[in-house]
Amino acid sequence: MSNEFKDKVVLVTGAGAGLGKAHALEFAERGAKVVVNDLGGSVAGGGASDAADEVVAEIRAAGGIAIANKASVADRAGAASMVQDAVDEFGTIDIVVNNAGIVRDRSFKKMTLDDFDLVMQVHLTGTAYVTHAAWPIMYEKNYGRIVFTSSGSGVFGNFGQANYAAAKMGMVGMMNVLALEGASHNIKVNCLCPAAATRMTATIPGRTENVDTPDPLRAPGLVTPAVLLMCADDAPTGKIIQGSGGKFTQAAVFVNEGIELGLDASMETILANKDALLDMSAAKPGALRKPVAK
């Protein structure tokens, strides 16, 4: 087993169960010092539990090093406290895996704006809060690895998840910018699009999987290798990696040649060339802009 993560300081949000727990356990097994964050709430964001303490106890029982943090990523002070706990206990922060999230699934027609706002606040804004707290430390020491947990629901869409999908696709935009801004200081930022049996996926209408005795190929731990790749010393940056059941793929934005109408551009000319405009048969991946050192 590689010891690449030995003594690295890792923060995993939403690590009390599911994917986050699998990530935290694997980092700890590989010698990392882990801050296990979990508010302990339900998948809808309510309630509280000792989930973070339980994961910390499991890590310590196996000989690993970990501390618990029970703050909410959606609270600015709470998000900052996670990074501060890492610094106070271990001296720095090297890796942040933004995993915490909730769901409030409904069709857009039936969705309340409160449910829209809350999901955006936890997933997108919460990810920004935690990352913003860690960014100056990573920038100063010229090292950082950051993972945003996006979703195929955002990249491709999923019925009944307008709030969740908007937040998840927002992460892709933020990743694109931070991958550029962090390049000159060895900060690498990537998005994970996972699929596994968790408490959250069990709430999706039509799902019948049993989280307690899931299909082995739906185990959260089979997604974790993608996280390790994105946090390794030779990690890529600005990538969307999909992981499920031990299968990993990359998703990307593609751009075609398009049409050049110039001064003749009008509704009539664009309609006349619509087929060429929408033809993606020869499309190529859209490239990130060149990083600017600042």
LINRA-V998326 format. One record per backbone hydrogen bond with DSSP energy under -0.5 kcal/mol. CO is the residue of the C=O (numbers start at 1). NH is the residue of the N-H. E is the energy in kcal/mol with one decimal. If there is no record, write none. Layout:
# LINRA-V998326
CO&NH&E / CO&NH&E
This chain:
# LINRA-V998326
3&6&-1.9 / 5&8&-2.1 / 8&10&-0.6 / 8&33&-3.2 / 9&94&-2.4 / 9&95&-2.2 / 10&12&-0.5 / 10&35&-3.3 / 11&97&-3.2 / 12&15&-0.6 / 12&37&-2.4 / 14&17&-0.5 / 17&20&-0.6 / 17&21&-1.5 / 18&22&-2.1 / 19&23&-2.5 / 20&24&-2.6 / 21&25&-2.7 / 22&26&-1.9 / 23&27&-2.5 / 24&28&-2.3 / 25&29&-2.4 / 26&30&-1.4 / 27&32&-2.4 / 28&31&-1.9 / 31&7&-3.0 / 32&34&-0.6 / 32&65&-0.6 / 33&10&-2.8 / 34&36&-0.7 / 34&67&-2.1 / 35&12&-2.3 / 35&37&-0.9 / 36&69&-2.3 / 37&15&-3.3 / 39&49&-0.5 / 42&45&-1.8 / 43&103&-2.6 / 46&42&-3.8 / 50&54&-2.2 / 51&55&-2.0 / 52&56&-2.3 / 53&57&-2.5 / 54&58&-1.9 / 55&59&-2.4 / 56&60&-2.7 / 57&61&-2.3 / 58&62&-1.1 / 59&64&-2.8 / 60&63&-1.8 / 65&34&-2.2 / 67&36&-3.1 / 69&38&-2.3 / 72&75&-1.3 / 75&79&-3.0 / 76&80&-2.3 / 77&81&-1.9 / 78&82&-1.1 / 79&82&-0.6 / 79&83&-1.1 / 80&84&-2.5 / 81&85&-2.6 / 82&86&-1.6 / 83&87&-2.2 / 84&88&-3.2 / 85&89&-2.4 / 86&90&-2.9 / 86&91&-0.6 / 86&92&-0.6 / 87&91&-1.7 / 94&145&-1.8 / 95&11&-2.6 / 96&98&-0.7 / 96&147&-2.7 / 97&13&-2.3 / 97&99&-1.0 / 98&149&-1.3 / 106&162&-0.5 / 107&110&-1.0 / 107&111&-1.4 / 112&116&-1.8 / 113&117&-2.9 / 114&118&-2.5 / 115&119&-1.8 / 116&120&-2.0 / 117&121&-2.6 / 118&122&-2.3 / 119&123&-2.5 / 120&124&-1.2 / 120&125&-2.2 / 121&126&-1.7 / 123&127&-1.0 / 124&128&-2.1 / 125&129&-2.7 / 126&130&-2.3 / 127&131&-2.3 / 128&132&-2.7 / 129&133&-1.7 / 130&134&-1.5 / 131&135&-2.2 / 132&136&-0.7 / 134&137&-0.5 / 134&138&-2.0 / 135&139&-2.9 / 136&140&-2.1 / 137&141&-1.7 / 138&142&-0.7 / 138&143&-2.0 / 139&142&-0.5 / 144&188&-2.5 / 145&96&-2.5 / 146&190&-2.1 / 147&98&-2.8 / 148&150&-1.2 / 148&192&-3.0 / 150&194&-0.6 / 151&154&-1.1 / 151&155&-2.0 / 152&156&-2.9 / 152&157&-1.0 / 158&161&-1.5 / 160&106&-1.5 / 161&165&-3.3 / 162&166&-2.1 / 163&167&-2.0 / 164&168&-2.4 / 165&169&-2.6 / 166&170&-1.7 / 167&171&-1.3 / 168&172&-0.8 / 169&173&-1.5 / 170&174&-2.2 / 171&175&-2.9 / 172&176&-2.3 / 173&177&-1.6 / 174&178&-2.8 / 175&179&-2.8 / 176&180&-1.0 / 177&181&-2.6 / 178&182&-2.4 / 179&183&-0.6 / 180&183&-0.7 / 182&185&-1.5 / 182&187&-2.4 / 183&186&-1.3 / 186&144&-1.6 / 186&188&-0.6 / 188&146&-2.8 / 189&238&-3.3 / 190&148&-2.7 / 191&241&-2.8 / 192&150&-1.9 / 192&194&-0.6 / 193&243&-1.9 / 195&245&-0.5 / 196&198&-0.8 / 198&202&-1.7 / 200&203&-1.2 / 201&204&-1.3 / 204&207&-2.2 / 209&211&-0.7 / 211&214&-0.6 / 215&218&-2.7 / 216&219&-1.4 / 218&197&-3.4 / 219&222&-1.6 / 220&223&-2.2 / 220&224&-0.9 / 221&225&-0.5 / 222&246&-0.6 / 223&226&-1.8 / 223&227&-0.7 / 224&227&-0.7 / 224&228&-2.2 / 225&229&-2.1 / 226&230&-2.0 / 227&231&-1.0 / 228&231&-0.5 / 228&232&-0.6 / 229&232&-1.0 / 232&235&-1.6 / 239&191&-3.0 / 239&241&-0.6 / 240&242&-0.5 / 240&251&-2.2 / 241&193&-3.0 / 242&249&-2.1 / 243&195&-1.7 / 244&247&-2.2 / 247&244&-2.2 / 249&242&-3.6 / 251&240&-0.7 / 253&286&-3.2 / 255&284&-2.6 / 259&261&-0.7 / 261&264&-2.1 / 262&265&-1.7 / 266&270&-2.3 / 267&271&-2.0 / 268&272&-1.9 / 269&273&-1.0 / 271&274&-1.2 / 273&277&-2.2 / 274&278&-2.2 / 275&279&-0.6 / 276&279&-0.6 / 278&280&-0.6 / 280&283&-1.6 / 284&255&-3.3 / 291&293&-0.5
